[in-house]
Structures are given as structure tokens and as C-alpha cells.
């Protein structure tokens, strides 16, 4: 049996059942969906049921928090992942300029495309965009690459 979470499927061992043997496929190997369909809460032990119910409460709480927050703020926080990805590629001993450019372009698309619809997040995101664009230009120059299109694309 496995438990689905936003980070993927996770195997769950059930008490009293034998551990998977060597003939079992590796965890990362694709598996067919279970023939019997999803497991109901009635099929779980009291401990497993309590864990599943707690997980459901946590997911519900996270959803409520998302609904309470302004969408512009949430989108802005997600867009910062593009910034972080670009910074990661630029910080390598040999910067990965093409990968950084893709992340910067994605970040710029969100910031410039949504603009004032980002609310209070707009100004800090524009500042972050300017910083990562400058970092790209510097990394491009240091790597001996051309940064002629760095000002217009990222």
C-alpha cells in the first residue's frame, strides 16, 4: 500500500504483513495501479487511520491558508522559485547560463505579465528580477559569454 502526497507516492508498511522481498520491483520502477482501487479508511488500522486523518487535516489547513492569502502574494512566492533556480545555475563554478536564462525569463514573464496584479509583492519581485538580471550579465561576462541579449530577455 502507498500514500499519495504532493511530493509523490510513499510506501506504507502495514503491521502484520510481510516486508517486500527481493523479487519486488524497485521503488522508483513504474507500477500498475492497484486492481482493487483506492483503499478505504475502513481498511486501515487505527494508527494508519489516525495518520491519514491527521494528514487530511493538515492538507485542509494548508488549503484554507492559501485561500486566506491574496493570490498575488502566493503567486509571487511561487515565482521566487524561478529566481532561486536562476541563482543556483549562476552560482556554479561554470555557470549554466542557458538554464539560468530560462529561469530568469520565466520569472520575468510572471513579474512583467502580472505587474500590479501582484499587489504588495510587485515591487520586491521587480527588485529581485533586476538583481538576478544583473547577476546574469556579470556571470555571462565572467564566463566569457556574450550577454548582448541578457538585458532584453531575462
ABEGO torsion letter per residue (X at the ends): XBBBBAAEBBBBBBBGBBBBBAABBBAABBBBBBAAEBBBAAABBAAAAAAAAAAAAAAAAAAAAAAABBAAAAAAAAAAAAAAAAAAAAABABBBAAAAAAAAAAAAAAAAAAEAAAEAAAAAAAAAAAAAAAAAAAAAAAAGBBAAAAAAAX
